Amino acid sequence: MQGNAGIKDIAERLSISSATVSRALNDKPGVSASLRQRVLEVAAQLNFTPNLAARSLVGARTLTVAFMVHQQAFPVSSDPFYFVMLPGVERVLAQVGYHVVLTTIGDGAIEADHLRVVRERRVDGAILAGPDIPTALILSLVQRGLPIVLIDNSLERTALDCVLFDNREGARLAVEHLLWHGRRRVAFAGGPMAWLSTRERGDGYRDAMRKQGLEPIVVHEEATTVQTGFQAGHELLGMDEPPDAIFAVNDAMALGIIKAARELGVRVPEDLAVVGFDDISMAESAHPPLTTVRIAKEIMGELAARRLLDLIGGDAHTEHNEHGIPVKSIVGINLVVRASCGCSVEKKVRG
C-alpha cells in the first residue's frame, strides 16, 4: 500500500480490533509491549499516516472537550456563575494541548444525539455544569461511553464523577451569621427541590434553625433567577408575620429579594437582612452590597478538567482510586460579610 493505509488495514493484517490498533498507536494502556511493537512494525510496512478521517474510529482523539450549560444560563450577565469556571478549565486543558468548546443545552435535549458536538464526535469528553441539566441526557451520554464530569450536580442513584462545594456547611454559616445579628424569623428562599444545591443548602439552613429551636420558614421557586427572587420576596414579605431575615439559595434570588423589599418599602438591612450564596460579580456592587457565601469557582473548573482528562486517558484507576470508583471532589467555602446582613465593614468569616 502506498500511503493510504488506515487503522482498519493494520487490524486486518494482525487479526485484531481497530480499537486495539488505535490504543497501540496512541500509546494507551491495554496493549502488551509485544503486540504494540507488532502494530508499529505493520504500520511502518503499510506506510500508515494518521489523518483526520481516522479520528472517527474508536479511540481516536479530537483534543477538544465540551463545557455544557443549560440555555437558561444565558444571558451570561444575569448570573455568570458557571462561566467564571471556564478559565480554570481552559488553563488545565491548555497544558496538554486540549481546547474547550461552550455548548448550550435546550429543554428538549434528553439524548446524546440531540447534541451536535456529541453526535458528530467532535469532543472527547464533556463537563456538565449545573443542576438543571436533564438526568436523561446525562445518562444517555454515559451509555454512549462519553467521559463526563458533573459540576454542581450529582445523581441520586447513579454514581458519577463530580465536583461539588460544601453547600450544607455554607448555608449553616450564612444562617448562623444572621442569627448572630439577633434575627429570629429567618426564612429560606430556595429553588427546585430536584436540584442538589437546593436540598443541601436547605438542610444547612434547617441545621442552624434547629440548633436554636427556631421554626423554619421556607418557600421554593421553579428557578433561581432575579425574577423568581423578586417573587419569593413578595411572598415572604407579604406574610402576616414577615421574616426579619432571608437566606437565599443563590445571589440572583437574593438580589431579586432586595428589589422586592425596596418596592415594598422594607429597608435592607435595617428591617430585613439578606444573605445569598455564590458571590457572583454583581454581589459586591449591589445596593447594599450583598453578604454571601464565596466559592472558589476557578478551582472547581480546574478539578473538573483534571478529572475529565484522567477519564479520557483511560486513567480512571489512579493510586487514590484503585477500584475505578467515581470521584466526588468537594470544594470549601468562605462567608463574605458585606452590608446586606447588617455589618458595616466587609470581611471574610472562614468556614
Number of C-alpha atoms within 10 A of each C-alpha: 9 8 11 12 16 18 22 18 18 25 19 11 12 14 10 14 14 19 16 21 26 24 18 22 18 12 11 15 13 11 15 9 11 8 15 18 14 15 24 16 13 16 21 13 13 18 14 19 13 14 9 9 9 16 15 13 14 15 21 19 20 16 16 17 29 21 25 20 23 19 14 16 20 12 9 11 10 14 21 16 21 22 18 16 21 19 15 19 24 20 16 19 21 11 9 10 9 17 18 20 15 13 19 18 20 15 11 9 16 19 18 20 16 14 18 12 17 19 12 10 18 18 21 24 27 28 27 26 25 21 21 21 23 18 16 13 19 21 17 16 21 14 11 13 10 19 23 26 29 24 25 20 23 22 15 9 6 9 12 21 23 26 25 19 20 19 28 19 21 26 31 20 22 31 26 20 19 23 17 10 14 11 18 16 19 24 24 25 28 27 25 17 14 11 19 21 25 23 18 19 26 25 17 23 30 23 19 22 22 12 9 12 9 13 13 17 17 17 16 17 17 11 16 23 22 22 18 22 30 21 18 26 25 18 15 23 19 12 9 7 9 15 20 21 26 29 30 33 28 28 30 27 30 32 28 23 33 29 21 23 20 12 12 13 9 15 14 22 17 11 13 23 25 29 33 30 28 24 23 24 14 17 22 17 10 14 14 18 18 29 32 32 27 19 23 16 21 19 17 25 26 21 20 30 27 15 24 26 23 15 21 20 14 14 17 21 14 12 9 10 12 10 10 13 14 17 16 18 17 15 16 16 22 21 25 23 24 21 21 27 28 19 14 11 9 14 12 15 14 10 14
